[in-house]
Amino acid sequence: MESLDDLANDVAALERRVADAIFDTVRAQLRSDESDGAKELERQLSKVRRSLQKAEQLLRRTEGD
């Protein structure tokens, strides 16, 4: 069985991938005249990223209990 710390590491890695996707989206916004869709995608990805950060923190706190 995986430890909670291992799960937290997996979540952190996923969060970094989402962060990369956000940066790619922002870059696309800067290059495109039609950036409305990219802005919405950036907002959604930012929410996902924050949720993953919270999940990682909760998993790490639980591991220490």
Secondary structure, 3 states (H helix, E strand, C coil): CCCHHHHHHHHHHHHHHHHHHHHHHHHHHHHCCCCHHHHHHHHHHHHHHHHHHHHHHHHHHHHHC
